[in-house]
Structures are given as structure tokens and as C-alpha cells.
Amino acid sequence: MGTMLGLMHLELHVPQANSLKDKRRIIKGFKDRLGCRYNVSVAEVGGLDTHRRATLAVAMVGNDRRYVEGALQKIQNMAATHRDMILVEQDIEWL
């Protein structure tokens, strides 16, 4: 039995944010939904001091790579279709 760790970085643009407070409200809501819906760990790891950019790290552990990959794909789709932000870039690492 192997353990798979998928680590995905999402580079996000938040065009409607006019302040850090606006951005943090949008990003926090998104992070909370991801954590509850997909049982993943999410942290904002970049763009902390800019009010229209954010980089999120999403980590998921499982014993089936296809399952983890599918969940991370759903998260990517959720970010891409979010009404308050634009997915600029994403990448996945396997550990």
C-alpha cells in the first residue's frame, strides 16, 4: 500500500478586491469551502501583501493516486469557475 501526497498550487487573481480585506474575505471563503468539501489542507502561501493576487497551496493525502488526482482536478475546476476570482496558473506535485 502506497501513500500519495498531491500538492497543488493555485495562482489566483481577484479583480474585484480593492483592499487586502476584500481579497482575504474572498480567499477565506474559498479556502473554507475547499477544506470542508474535499477534506484537504489549504494555505495562502503567496501574494499575502497584494490585494489582487493570491497563491494557495492545497495538499491532499490518500492511498489511491487516481482518487487524489480526481479530487485535485475538481478543486482546480472549482477555482476556474469561481465568480470572484480568475485562475491564472496551477501546478501539481506528487510526493
C-alpha positions as CSV (number, residue, x, y, z in Angstrom):
1,M,0.0,0.0,0.0
2,G,1.5,3.3,-1.1
3,T,0.7,6.8,0.3
4,M,0.2,9.6,-2.2
5,L,0.6,13.2,-1.4
6,G,-0.7,15.6,-4.0
7,L,0.3,19.3,-3.6
8,M,-1.3,21.8,-5.9
9,H,-0.5,25.5,-6.2
10,L,-3.2,27.8,-7.5
11,E,-2.2,31.3,-8.7
12,L,-5.3,33.4,-8.4
13,H,-6.3,36.9,-9.5
14,V,-9.1,38.7,-7.6
15,P,-10.1,41.6,-9.8
16,Q,-12.9,42.9,-7.6
17,A,-10.7,43.3,-4.5
18,N,-10.0,46.9,-3.7
19,S,-8.2,46.2,-0.5
20,L,-6.4,43.4,1.4
21,K,-9.6,43.0,3.4
22,D,-11.7,42.4,0.3
23,K,-9.2,39.8,-1.0
24,R,-8.9,38.0,2.3
25,R,-12.7,37.7,2.6
26,I,-13.0,36.1,-0.8
27,I,-10.0,33.8,-0.4
28,K,-11.0,32.8,3.1
29,G,-14.5,31.7,1.9
30,F,-12.9,29.7,-0.9
31,K,-10.4,28.0,1.4
32,D,-13.1,27.2,3.9
33,R,-15.3,25.6,1.2
34,L,-12.4,23.5,-0.1
35,G,-11.4,22.3,3.3
36,C,-15.0,21.2,4.2
37,R,-16.0,19.7,0.8
38,Y,-12.8,17.9,-0.1
39,N,-11.1,17.3,3.3
40,V,-7.8,19.0,2.1
41,S,-5.4,21.3,3.8
42,V,-5.3,24.8,2.3
43,A,-3.0,27.7,3.0
44,E,-2.3,31.1,1.3
45,V,1.4,30.9,0.6
46,G,2.0,33.8,-1.8
47,G,0.7,37.3,-2.6
48,L,0.0,38.0,1.0
49,D,0.6,41.7,0.8
50,T,-1.0,42.3,-2.6
51,H,-4.7,42.9,-2.8
52,R,-5.4,41.3,-6.2
53,R,-3.1,38.3,-6.2
54,A,-3.1,35.1,-4.1
55,T,-1.2,31.8,-4.3
56,L,-2.9,28.9,-2.5
57,A,-1.3,25.6,-1.6
58,V,-3.7,22.7,-1.5
59,A,-2.5,19.3,0.0
60,M,-4.3,16.0,-0.1
61,V,-3.1,12.6,1.1
62,G,-4.6,9.3,0.0
63,N,-3.6,5.7,-0.9
64,D,-5.0,5.9,-4.5
65,R,-3.4,8.4,-6.9
66,R,-6.4,8.4,-9.2
67,Y,-8.7,9.4,-6.3
68,V,-6.3,12.2,-5.2
69,E,-5.8,13.4,-8.8
70,G,-9.6,13.5,-9.4
71,A,-10.2,15.5,-6.2
72,L,-7.5,18.0,-7.1
73,Q,-8.9,18.3,-10.6
74,K,-12.3,19.1,-9.1
75,I,-10.7,21.8,-6.9
76,Q,-9.0,23.2,-10.0
77,N,-12.3,23.4,-11.8
78,M,-13.9,25.0,-8.8
79,A,-11.2,27.7,-8.8
80,A,-11.5,28.2,-12.5
81,T,-15.3,28.7,-12.4
82,H,-15.4,30.9,-9.2
83,R,-17.2,34.1,-9.9
84,D,-14.9,36.4,-7.8
85,M,-11.5,35.2,-9.0
86,I,-9.6,34.1,-12.0
87,L,-7.3,31.1,-12.1
88,V,-4.1,32.3,-13.6
89,E,-1.9,29.2,-13.2
90,Q,-1.9,25.9,-11.4
91,D,0.6,23.0,-10.9
92,I,0.6,19.7,-9.1
93,E,3.5,18.0,-7.4
94,W,3.5,14.4,-6.2
95,L,5.4,13.5,-3.1
